[in-house]
Amino acid sequence: MDENKKELSKIWFPEGTKIKLNHMNDQTKPVPEGTIGTVKFVDEGTIHMQWENGSSLALILGEDDFEVVEENTMEKPFSRTILYYKNFAFGNNDQVYESSIIELKKEIETRWFYHAEANINSKDEESYKNFIDWTRMVIQIHDMDDEEFVDKILKRHSNYPPIEDVGFRFINDGCDVFKSEVLNHLLYEAQKITCPEENMNVLGMIIEKCSDLIDMSNEQFFKTYDKLNNENKELNIKNYTNAILKDVKENASYNKYTIVQGYDNKTNIEFWNDYNERVEELDVNHFRAKLINDYLQFAENNIGSNMDEEEKKSFKGWIKCSLDFLKMPYQKFAESIEQNKYDNEFLVFKKFHDKNSELKTLKLTSIDDTAYLTTKMLGDVTNQEDEIKHNNEIEHFQIFLNKYVPDYKCYIFPHYADVGHKNRIMDVYNDNLHNTLENIFETADIHSGIDLKFNELGDLVLRCYGNMYHYVPDNVTLETITDYHIVPVDNNNEKINLYEEIFGNDEQELQQSQKENDYELEQ
């Protein structure tokens, strides 16, 4: 499973989502089919569950078969409840309970009172002291407001005895769950617009809102919604998220003096993408957007219903990185990238280069008296570095074609080029030149890769190496090879020599360039 799906699964299956199990691929003791369960949290493609039969076996994305029970948690009205385990000390440690704060407070008061009562008949000084201490705490907990009770008793930010001593274990507070869901959805909306073509002012304000919300007390958090809720809509995750987004879009222009929409620079950045384990290349604006998107994902990884101070600090740190790069002028951005001062070990800078100057240069390589648009034929590519270079050269030609050559109508003559096919001719079709390569890539069998060359007639030839197949007559295994001859025509349907269109018609110059293995087109 790719990283994007792992991250998005946290949005697809938020904490509290009801799931029905269809089949579990656990060979030892699977949860019975048809069982309903509740999502506790999602981590690295694993959905941690609490099943109604008491089991806590996790689901594995892509392996287990399950479905979400239709329950739109985003539109479910907010009601503050507490999730907790009860009587876990007595062997009932898998059963999750949910109740209001006042109900849970009464249960804890009652059990603390039992502790006090247990000392009432003893005459020694220590028992009397215990009786007084437990009684005092019962009175104190009774007088606490909701926030103080959650903070001091459930989250244990105090010297009160742990509630585990009386058979309870706190899971989460509904307020924290609600806040984390709002943050998750806001970051999801932010990641959807993290690209140079979108409004960076809006993006910046969404990120700033997330930074503000994380530090708010519950009272401040809900007052913020009351202030934005002009239409008196009920409080739920969807309405809270939409209220923030509406406010952001109305006020995004205030950010225009601090947020940099994009850099007016024609530089590309070559970098090692550790996620995909390959060298990639993006222009500066898309690389900047990719960095910001990663920072937002790193921030999201820290969001949970029980965030500790370290997780909050990490969340705010990644949010700050996102905002810093949104506000960063080009010169500082370039220096940060070149010196690897951008806090992302998964995207490793390699070099800058001017994409326009390189775009105006095409290179031909003479291989077996044929003009190839790549340094090597695919069959001579022996390592990953050469493969990346081979694919980049083809992509470079595709970009050049779309930028500098008119979008001619063209005919495509595909046919099988391997000896394993008897019926070698395929149906001829037409397309526009700028779409041709991309459409072939999408529809053809290019499982093993491609070569790109010009034949002696000046036609562009795209050779696709497909899946392996078994050629019965000779009892040998060959690759399926398909050649696509691409022939552009003018408005009179007369053939255009694409080679001459790009390189001119000086054959002597071509022969010289092929000997040097390098032909440059000066623009």
N, C-alpha and C positions, 0 to 999 in steps of 0.2 A: 504494500500500500504506500502511495507517495505521501510526502510530508504535508501537502496541502489538504488532502483528505483527512489525515490524522488530526490536523488542526481544526478543520471544519466540522469534524465529528463532535467536537465539544459544543458547537452551535446546534447541530442536528439533534443531539441527545443530551440536553441540559439536565442538570440535577433535578430529580423529581419526575422525569418523563416516565410514563407508564408503558411497559413493553410486554407483548405477548410472545412467548417462545414457541416457535414451530418445530425446531429440531436443534439439538446441541451435539456437536461433534466431540463430546467427552466420552472416552471409552470406559472410564471407571465407574463413575456414579453421576450420570447426567441429570439435569433438572428435567422432570417430566414435561412432555410436550403439552402445550396449552396453558402452562403456568403463567400467571401474571406477576410481574416484578416492577421495581422502581429503580431508576438509575441513581446511583450514589455519586459517581464521578467518572470521567473518561480520562484515560492516560495511555498515550502511545498506541492508539488503536484498540485498546482494551476497555470495554464498558463494565465497570464494577457495579454489581447489582445487589439488591435486596429482594429475594423472591418471597412470595406469599407463603410458601411451604417452609420458610425458615432458612433455606439455603442462601449462601452468598457467593456461589460460583459466578465468575465473570463471563461475559460474552466476548468473543473475538470477532472483530469486523472482518468480513470476507470469508469467514469459516462457518460461523453459526447462522442459522436461519431464524429470523425473528421479525416482528413488525411492531410499529408504534401503535398503541391503543389511542384512538382519536380523542385527544384531550388537549385543546389549545391552551397551553400554559401561559402563552403570551397574553391571552385575552381573559385569563382567569382573574377575577377581582382579588386584590391583595388582602390577605388575612394573616395577621402575625401569629404564627404557631412555633412551637419548639419540637424538634425531633430529638429523641433520646432512647437509650436502652434502659430497660428496667429489669431488676432482679437478675442481672447477669452473673452475680456472685453465686446464684443458686442454680446454675446450669442452663439458664434461659437467656443466653448472651447474644442470640441472633435476632430476637424479636424487636422491631423498631416501633416505638410509640410516638404519637403526635398529639399534642394538647396545647391549650392556651397557656400563657404565662401564669395566670391566676390558678389554674388547675394544678400545674406542676408545682407551683409554690406551696400550695396546700399539702400536696403529697410529701414534699420535703419537710415542711413544718411538722407534719404528723410523725414522720420517722425520727426527726430530731427530738420531738417530745417523748417518743418511746425511749430514747437514750437517756433523757432526763429522768423519766419515770423509773427506769431500771436502777437508778441510784437512790431513789427516795426512801427506801426502807433500810438502807445501810446506815450505820451510826458513825462510821469513821469519818475523819476530816476530809479525806480525799474524795470519798463518795459524795459528801455534801457539796464540795467545791464543784465536782462534775455536774451535779444536779443544777447548781446555780448557773454554771457556764452554759449548759445546754438550754436551760430555760431562757436565759438572756438572749441567746442566739435565735431561739424561736420567735421571741418578741421583735428582735431586730429585723429578721427576714420578713416578718409580717408587715413591718412599717416601710419596707423598701419599695420604691417605685420600680416600674418594669426595667428601665435601663440599668439601674443600680443592681437589681437582682441578676440580670443577665451577665453584667460585667463582673460583679464580685463573687457570685455564687456559681453560675454556670461556667463562666470563662476563667474563674479562679484568680482574678486579679485582686487578691486579698489574702488575709490569714485565716479565713474561715476554713473549717474542715472540708476536705474534698467530698463531693456528693457520692463518689464511689463507695465511701464507707457505709452508706445506707442503701446501696444497691442500684444507684443511677449512674449513667454515663452520658454526658452531653454530646450530641452530634452537631446540630446547628440551630441557629436562630433564623426565623423566617425573614427578618429584616436584612440580615447579611446575605441570605440566599437571593432575595429580591434585588438588592443592590448589585450583587455580583452578576446577576442575569442582565440587568440594565447595562452594566459596563461591558459585558460580553457582546451584547447586541450593538452597542455604540462602536466598539472596536471593529466588529464585523462590517458595519456600515462604512467605517473609515477605510478599512482595507479594500473595500469595493471601489473606492475612488482614488486609491493611491496609484495614480498614473499621471504623466505630464499633461494629458489631454483634459483632465478634470480641473475643477477649481481648487487650487491649493489653499485659498483663504478659508473655504468651507472645511477642508481637511484639517487645517490648523486649529480651527475653533472646536471641532469635534474632539480632537486630542486634548485641547486645553480643558474642555468640559470634563473629560475622563479624569484628568489630573485634579480638578476641583472636587469632583464627587468622591474620590477615594478618601479624602481627608475629612469629609463631612461627618458629623454625628448623625445618628438616625433622625433626630429632630430637624436638623438643618436639611437633611436629604429630602424629607417629605415636605418641608416648607418650600423647598425649591420647586417641587411639582405644583404645589398650591399656587405659587406665584405665576407659573407658566400656563396653568390650566384655565385659560380664559373661557373655554366652552363647557366647563363643569363636567368633564368626562370622568368616569370612575377610574380609580387607581389600579392599573395593571401594567405589566412590563411593556406591552405594545404602546399604550398611551403615554407612558413616561418617556420611552425612547423617542417616540414621534414628537413629543413636546420639546425635547432637547434639540432634535434635528430641525424643527420648525424655527426655533429661536436662533439656532446657528445660521441658517440660511438667510434669515432676516438681518442678521448683524455681521455677516461675513466680511462686508466691505471695510469694517473697522480694522481688519488685519492686513489690508493691502499695503501698508507702509512698513510692515515687519516681515511678512511672508514673501519669499521669492517664488513667483509662479514657475519660472523655468530659466535656464541659462541659455543665452544667445550665443551658443558655442557649438562648433561642428566637430568636436572631438569625440572619439570612441574610446571606451575603456575595455581592455581585455583583462579577464579575471578568471581565476579558478573557482568553479562552483562546486563546493564540496557536497552539496545535496545531490547533484547529478553526476558527480565525479568526472568532470570534464572541463575543458577550457571553453569559455563563452565570451561573447562580446556584445556590449550595449552602448548606445550613445549616453552622454553624461546625464541627461535628464531621466532616462529610463533606469540607469544604474542607481541614481539618487532615489528614485521612487522604490526600487527594489530594496535598497537599504532601509528606507523608512518602513516599508511593509514588513520587513523582517523584525525591526524594532517593535512594531505593534504586536507581532506574534509573540515575541519574547515577553512583552508586557502581559499579554493575555495568558501566557503560561503560569503567571503568578496569581491569577484571579481565582478565588474560591470562596466558599461560604464561611470559612474560618481562617482568613488571612492573618498570619502573625506579622510582627513588626518587620521582620526580615523580608517577607514576601511583599509587604507594602513598599518597603524601601527599594526593592528590586523593580517593582512595577513602576514606581515614580522615576527611577533611573532610566528605564527604557523609554518611558513617555518623554522625558527630557531630551534623550538622544533624538527622538523623532522630531521634536520641535526645533532643536538646534539645527538639524539638517534642513528643515523647512525654511529657516531664517538665514541660512549661511550664504554669504556671497561666493561667487564662483572661485575667486583666487584662494580663499580659505578652504573651500571644498576640495579643490584640486590638490592643495598641500596636504590636507588630511588624508585623502585617498592615497596619494603617492607615498606618504610616510606610514601608511597602514595604521592611522590613528582614528579608526571609525568603529571600533568595538564589534567586529563581526568576523569571527574566525572561519566562517563558512564561505565567505566571499573574499577571496584573496587577490588583491590587485597584482597585475603583471606589467601592464604598460599602457600608455596613452598613444593614440595616433590620430591624425587628421583624416576623418572618413571621406571628406570631399576630394582631397588630393589623391587618396588611394582609389577612390571610386572612378577617377578619370583614367586610371591605368589598368589595362587588361594584359594578362600574360598568357602567351601560347607556348606550348611545349611540343616539339616534334618527336613523336613516338611511332616508329615503323612508318615514317613518311606521312603521318596523319597529324593534323593540328589539334591537339587536346587543350582544353581550357583549364586543365589541372596539371600540377607538376608531375604527377604519376598516374598511371592507370590504376584502377581499383585493385587489380590483381597483384600489383607491386606494393600495395600498402600493407605493411607488416606489423605496425604497432599503433597504439591509441593516438599518439601525437600526430602521426601521419594521417590517420583517419580523420581527426579533427581538422587538420589543414586541408585535406581533400574536400570535406563537406563545406568548409568556409569558402574555398575557392569557387565552388558551385553556387553558393549563396551570393557571393560577391558578383558573379556574372549575372545572376538573376536580378539583383538590385540595379546593376548597370543597364541591363536591357530595359527595365521599366523606367529608368530615369532619362536615358539618352537616345533610345531608339523609338520611333513612332509606333503606336499601337496598331500595327497592320493586321488585317485579316490574314489568317494563315490556314493552310491545310496540313493535317497531321496524318502521316502514312505509317501506321504501326505494323510491324510484322515480327514473327519469331525469327531469331537469328541463330538459334542452336540447331544442331543436327538431329535432335530428338523429335522435332515436330515435322510431320509430313505436310500439313496444311499451314504453310508459312505466312500467307497473306491474311491480314485482319481488315476490318471495316475502316475505310478512310472517313475522317470527320473534319470539321473546321472549328476554329476557335479564334479568339483575339490573342495577339502575340503576348501581351502582358499577363494574360491569365494562363497561358499554355503550360509553362513549367509547373506552376503550382497545382493546376488541375491534374496533370499527369502524376505528380507526387501523391495526390490524394486518392487517385483511382487505380493507379497501376500497382502491380506486385513488385515492390522494391525492397523485399525482405533482406537481401544481401547487399544492396547498395546500387550506385549508379556511376556511369561515366558520361562525360559531355565533350563533344568534339565537333569539328567541321569535316564534311567529306569533300571529295575532289570537285563536286558541283557547287560548293559553297553553302550546302544545306546544313542546318544545325541538327545534330543527331544525339538524342538522349538514349543511352543504353541502360536498361533496367535489369538487374540480376535478381531473380525472384527466388521463391522457395525451391527446395530440392524436390526432384520427382524421379520416378523409376522408369527408365526407358526399356521396355520389355524385349524388343527384337534383339538388341545386342547385350541384354542383361547387364547394363551398366547404369550407374547413377550420374545424371547430369544436372546442371542448373538450367532452369527456365530463363532464357535470355530474350528480351524484347527490345527491338530498336524502334524508336519513334523519330521519323524524319519530319522535321518541321520546316515547311516551305511557305514563307510570307508572299502575299500578292498585293498589287496596287489596286486602285479603283477600277482599272480596266481588266482586272483579274489576270494581269501579267505577272509572271514570277519575279520576285526580287531576290537577288543574290545577297543573302544576309551577311556573308563573310565580307563582301565588298562594301556593303552598307556600313559596316563597323570599321573595317581595317583599310578600306581603299582597294584599288585593283592593281597595285604594282606588285607583280609576281616576284620580281627580283628582290624587292624589299621583304616580301614574305619569306622567301627562301633564306635570306640573310637572318631574319628574325628567328626562324626555326633553328638555324644552326646555333644561334646564341641562346636558344631556349627562352627568349624573352622578347615579347613584342609590346611596345608601349604606345598607347593612343594619347596623343597630346591634345588637350582641349583648350 
